[in-house]
């Protein structure tokens, strides 16, 4: 077995421009979870609530254009689901309530001034804490003990917080005998070159493209979300986004009933899931440790 490894950061869960296409199955699952949560609280579209969607897959300029469009509609609430989208929204309005979902480091990005009492017109639900970086490295090492080098793959445009994950991983790496290599990829071309260059070095993880490249170069990879493992990735270790969206409905409910977003504390994830793709592990010649299998929430065969 090659002694290579790759790990990816949470920004890769979103498209390279920081948004989702309308026909993305993962996006539809998240929307459905939010709508189901609202329905359970008595909010039904076309009866007592109206929802306008904007699918931002065209970069920062499009995000700002969509933010202005939504603000012009004078809604009671705007929900933002990626860091670039929320950044555009907070730049365009400080009066319309904004609820973010699945965001990393809102305090560091200046979206809120306090975690317990955000202030202003913004509050929301977090997805990852920086401590997860060390957990991803540990999971990778358990799955592929021979790994000695790990590429930390991220897009700084969609994940400006990635440096904090990198620092956590760099601090944890020596205890696992792994050399961490921060690897920037802004687009598909850079992504393919970065993975190819990493795989070419001895002893040494775009969603579908990352999975394809990891398989092509036989790189054990750990991903932050189940959707990667379901698409053929080796292993995912992270939060359950649909659970976060379902929970976010409670804040939509409270804000629509008059609550001030600035008085609603930020909410951390409460449901985590470890998913192992056994077929991919076998293709890579990896024997999954029994303890890891026992801890898994799902094993894909």
Buried (B, 14 or more C-beta within 10 A) or exposed (E): EBBBBBBBBBBBBBBBBBBBEEEBEBBEEBBEBBBBBBBEBEBEEEEEBEBEEBBBBEBBEBBBBBBBEBBEEEBEBBBBBBBBBBBBBBEBBEEBBBBBBBBBBBEEBEBBEEBEEBEBBBBBBBBBBBEBBBBBBBBBBBBBBEBBBBBBBBBBBBBBBBBBBBBBBBEBBEEBEBBBBBBBBBEEEBBBEBBEEBBEEEEBBBBEBBBBBBBEBEBBBBBBBBBBBBBBBBBBBBBBBBBBBBBBBBBBBBBBEEBBBBEBEBBEBEEEBBBBBBEBBEEBEBEBEEEBEEEBBEBBE
